Amino acid sequence: MNNNPYAWINESLATIYRANWYRSVQTIHSQPGATVVLSGQEVINFASNDYLGLAGDERLQVAAINAIQKFGTGSTGSRLLSGHREIHRELEQGIASTKQTEDALVFSSGYLANLGTIAAIVGKRDLILSDEYNHSSLKKGAILSGATVMEYPHNGTSLLEEKLQKHRQNYRRCLIITDSVFSMDGDLCPLPQLLDLAEEFSSMLLLDEAHATGVMGKTGAGCVEHFGCTGRELIQIGTLSKALGSLGGYVAGSLPLIDFLRNRAPSWIYTTALSPADTAAAMAAIKIVQAEPERRSQLWQNVNYLKQLITENLPNLKLLPTESPILCFQLPSASAALTTGKHLRTSGIFAPAIRPPTVNTSRIRISVMATHELAHLEKLVEVMNNNTPYVS
Ligand SMILES: *Cc1c(COP(=O)(O)O)cnc(C)c1O
């Protein structure tokens, strides 16, 4: 055996490259915001999850600096050992009060919240039913749990019902998992129907509100509020890293659920507590989300204005169905998406091409922010209108 055991890595990379699936990082040299400096060029930013423009807000920065001065940079241990501070508890109470749940628990990221929660609440004797478009963290959490995992077609409630009818009785517990705002498409899950099905088949429902928190619902509490389902029993997951402009994840739900997770979620127990700076910044963001609903109104005004501009000026553009600030322009191939992405980029617009394996069909993904100016939205449509072979 004289084969280099690592030689496959270069071969795999070559395959990825040939398929136009190769990815690399791009450097931003400025504060986050509606415009950023990307590799030396100022561009309009449609690539960020900072929906309300809070990641660059001075109040979050001051809160983070104050927390560092009071508690240091690191939290020095896991929550159950030396990592717990009063600001963690304040943040959890702030999340629970926004969501109107009994309690909440913060994790080091949304990804870890999903992994740890799913792995804690179901196991080998249980069934997970998962929307085929779910975020990677839900899918990986399902695998990690050891439960039997069945995917149902995207938002296909009748096929989900069929699966429940056929399989539910063969398992101890059953968990339905879904994004609320689908992160790569921008459409919403049919939450009321899912809650009804969960109830009918004695199943738990875990809802990932990563792109909905701060964005959807009258007070920004997410899709649960948007659909008028506040107070119904379910497990809500989310992130502090998108509209809340910080870093971290959370689970919100009943007192026993949160108490159980504190005892059983491996990605909470065996990892270092959220840093003081991230914790304090997220808390400041939650207060702003509650106190300044005009940010959310501005975001939705921008979304509606951009949709109107697209309808009027880009009639041939295929826009995927969306009910969120995520708008996707469908393109025929990965290379078409890359070409369009590059064209946008040279025209001063930062909007990522999203390709397989992240999604089935290639697209340009636009995230609208509350802090975009009308001129930013108009420029996007103008640039899409010019020169793109796939549009006009
Ligand atoms: C971004 C995202 C996550 C992960 O959250 P992080 O805090 O960034 O780890 C989980 N689920 C969905 C649907 C997301 O979009």
The ligand as a MOL file (V3000), in Angstrom:
LIG
                    3D

  0  0  0     0  0            999 V3000
M  V30 BEGIN CTAB
M  V30 COUNTS 15 15 0 0 0
M  V30 BEGIN ATOM
M  V30 1 C -28.8430 30.4430 10.4300 0
M  V30 2 C -29.7280 29.3170 10.7800 0
M  V30 3 C -29.4240 28.4660 11.8420 0
M  V30 4 C -28.1260 28.5380 12.5720 0
M  V30 5 O -28.0620 29.6290 13.4390 0
M  V30 6 P -26.6210 30.1130 13.9090 0
M  V30 7 O -26.9010 30.8940 15.1250 0
M  V30 8 O -26.0710 30.9200 12.7870 0
M  V30 9 O -25.8060 28.8860 14.1790 0
M  V30 10 C -30.3320 27.4890 12.1800 0
M  V30 11 N -31.4740 27.3310 11.4940 0
M  V30 12 C -31.7950 28.1140 10.4380 0
M  V30 13 C -33.0810 27.9060 9.7290 0
M  V30 14 C -30.9300 29.1280 10.0470 0
M  V30 15 O -31.2260 29.8840 9.0030 0
M  V30 END ATOM
M  V30 BEGIN BOND
M  V30 1 1 1 2
M  V30 2 1 2 3
M  V30 3 2 2 14
M  V30 4 1 3 4
M  V30 5 2 3 10
M  V30 6 1 4 5
M  V30 7 1 5 6
M  V30 8 2 6 7
M  V30 9 1 6 8
M  V30 10 1 6 9
M  V30 11 1 10 11
M  V30 12 2 11 12
M  V30 13 1 12 13
M  V30 14 1 12 14
M  V30 15 1 14 15
M  V30 END BOND
M  V30 END CTAB
M  END
